[in-house]
Amino acid sequence: MNVPPTTDTTAPQGTEGWADFFASGFSGPPVMLILRGVSPEDAVATARTAWASGVGLVEVTVESENGLRALEAVVRAAGGEHTVGAGTVTTPERLAAAVAAGAGFGVAPGLDPDTVHAAGRAGVPFLPGVATPTEVGQAVRLGVRTVKAFPASSLGAPWISALAGPFPEVRVVATGGVRPDNAAEFLRAGALGLGVGQSATVGGALESLVGASADG
């Protein structure tokens, strides 16, 4: 019987420290700010607001050339004092461009083994997105112990808590639809951290979210 080829899900070299990296990044306010589709100037201003609130991780999405320019600007503004990552890293090529722009970690909406392997070779902590137990299992076989639940608002906080039974070694970052009024719910369900968009910095919303996360 011929066995069809399968996607390579063997654990790559270089993933060992990823879980510790994200645990440290979320050890203050457990919030990661996500900047998408903004100018380099606005990205820097918003990142500075997040840093002033104690947020340790800022992600700039790189699905466009403008995103790469914004990433470069935020990396320069961080001055080595803060870790800046790249989001929407869906291919090894996009990862390489993000690392060249100064990204210190990568985030993706889904789970692509080739990109996970590329991140391991590059020595860049990587946070892939998952939405099913099957994808969580694939991530574990790739050596990944911290994943992004996306979209969190659709999956719900109980989905995160349910993963603790079959996957006790996995930590989850809830992303997509996280707001001050539901942040604590995700954290009580066991989320390591929360990914939020730049709208969270408007009108004191970020401070409210940081406060809500402290209550979680």
C-alpha positions in Angstrom: 0.0 0.0 0.0 1.3 3.4 -0.9 1.4 5.9 1.9 0.8 9.5 0.8 3.5 12.0 1.7 2.9 14.0 4.9 3.9 17.5 6.0 7.2 17.5 7.9 6.3 18.0 11.5 9.5 17.0 13.1 10.8 19.4 15.8 13.3 21.9 14.3 16.5 23.0 16.1 16.2 26.3 17.9 12.7 26.1 19.4 13.9 25.2 22.9 13.9 28.8 24.3 10.7 30.0 22.7 8.4 29.2 25.5 10.7 31.0 28.0 10.8 34.0 25.7 7.1 34.5 25.6 6.6 33.7 29.3 9.1 36.5 30.1 7.5 38.8 27.6 4.1 38.4 29.2 5.4 38.5 32.8 4.5 42.1 33.3 1.1 43.2 31.9 0.1 40.1 29.9 -0.6 42.1 26.8 0.9 42.2 23.3 0.1 45.2 21.2 -0.5 44.5 17.5 0.0 47.3 15.0 -1.5 46.8 11.5 -1.8 49.1 8.5 -0.4 52.2 10.2 2.2 54.7 9.1 5.7 54.4 10.6 5.1 57.6 12.5 1.8 56.4 14.0 3.3 53.0 14.7 6.1 54.6 16.8 3.7 56.8 18.7 1.4 53.9 19.5 4.3 51.7 20.5 5.5 54.3 22.9 2.1 54.5 24.5 2.2 50.8 25.0 5.7 50.8 26.5 4.7 53.6 28.8 1.9 51.4 30.1 4.3 48.6 30.9 3.6 46.4 27.8 6.7 44.5 26.9 5.8 43.0 23.5 4.8 45.0 20.4 4.1 43.3 17.1 4.0 45.1 13.8 2.4 43.2 11.0 4.4 42.8 7.7 1.9 41.8 5.1 3.0 44.9 3.0 6.0 47.0 2.3 4.6 49.7 4.5 4.4 47.2 7.3 8.1 46.5 7.0 8.9 50.2 7.1 6.7 50.6 10.2 8.6 47.6 11.8 11.9 49.2 11.1 10.8 52.5 12.6 9.5 50.8 15.8 12.7 48.8 16.1 14.7 52.0 15.9 12.4 53.7 18.5 12.8 50.7 20.8 16.5 51.4 20.9 17.2 47.9 22.2 15.2 48.5 25.3 12.1 46.7 24.1 11.6 43.6 21.9 9.7 44.3 18.7 8.2 41.5 16.7 6.7 41.0 13.2 3.1 39.8 12.7 1.4 38.0 9.8 4.6 36.1 9.1 3.1 33.4 6.9 6.1 32.3 4.8 9.8 31.7 5.3 10.4 34.6 2.9 8.3 37.0 4.9 10.1 35.8 8.0 13.5 36.6 6.4 12.4 40.1 5.5 11.1 40.7 9.0 14.3 39.6 10.6 16.3 41.8 8.2 14.1 44.7 9.4 15.0 44.0 13.0 12.2 41.7 14.3 13.0 40.0 17.5 10.2 37.5 17.2 7.5 36.4 14.8 3.8 35.8 14.9 1.5 34.1 12.4 -2.3 33.7 12.1 -1.9 30.0 11.3 0.5 27.1 11.5 2.9 26.7 8.6 5.7 24.1 9.4 8.1 25.5 6.8 7.9 28.9 8.6 8.4 27.3 12.0 11.4 25.5 10.7 12.8 28.8 9.2 12.3 30.6 12.6 14.2 27.8 14.3 17.1 28.1 11.9 17.1 31.9 12.3 17.0 31.7 16.1 13.8 33.8 16.2 11.0 32.9 18.7 7.8 32.2 16.8 4.2 32.2 17.8 2.0 30.4 15.3 -1.8 30.6 15.2 -4.1 27.6 16.0 -7.8 27.1 16.0 -8.2 23.3 16.4 -6.7 20.6 18.7 -5.2 19.0 15.6 -3.2 22.2 14.9 -2.1 22.3 18.6 -0.9 18.7 18.3 1.0 19.6 15.1 2.6 22.6 16.9 3.7 20.4 19.7 5.3 18.0 17.3 7.2 20.9 15.8 8.6 21.8 19.2 6.3 24.7 19.8 4.9 25.1 23.3 3.3 28.6 23.0 0.6 29.2 20.4 -1.8 31.9 19.4 -5.5 31.1 19.7 -7.0 33.0 16.7 -9.7 34.3 16.5 -10.1 34.1 20.3 -13.5 35.8 20.3 -14.9 33.0 18.1 -13.1 30.2 19.9 -14.1 31.5 23.4 -12.3 31.3 26.7 -13.6 27.7 27.4 -11.7 26.5 24.3 -8.5 27.7 26.0 -9.2 26.0 29.3 -10.2 22.8 27.6 -6.8 22.5 26.0 -5.1 22.1 29.4 -6.4 18.5 29.6 -4.8 17.0 26.5 -2.0 19.6 26.2 -0.9 20.6 29.7 2.5 21.7 28.3 1.0 24.3 25.9 0.5 28.0 26.8 -2.0 30.1 24.8 -2.0 33.7 23.7 -5.6 34.8 23.0 -5.8 37.1 20.0 -8.7 38.5 18.0 -11.6 40.3 19.6 -10.0 40.7 23.0 -11.4 43.7 24.9 -11.3 45.2 28.4 -14.6 43.6 29.2 -13.5 40.0 28.3 -9.7 40.1 28.9 -10.0 38.7 32.5 -12.2 35.9 31.2 -9.4 34.7 28.9 -6.8 34.9 31.6 -8.9 33.0 34.1 -9.3 30.3 31.4 -5.5 29.9 31.5 -4.3 32.2 28.7 -0.6 33.2 29.1 -1.3 36.6 27.4 -3.6 38.7 25.2 -2.9 40.1 21.7 -4.8 43.4 21.1 -5.0 45.9 18.2 -4.0 49.5 18.2 -7.6 50.5 18.9 -6.8 49.5 22.5 -4.6 52.6 22.9 -7.5 55.0 22.2 -9.3 56.8 25.0 -7.6 55.0 27.8 -8.6 51.6 26.6 -5.1 50.2 26.9 -4.9 51.2 30.6 -8.3 49.6 31.1 -7.2 46.4 29.4 -4.0 46.3 31.4 -6.0 46.8 34.6 -8.4 44.1 33.6 -5.6 41.7 32.9 -4.2 42.3 36.4 -7.6 41.2 37.7 -7.4 38.1 35.7 
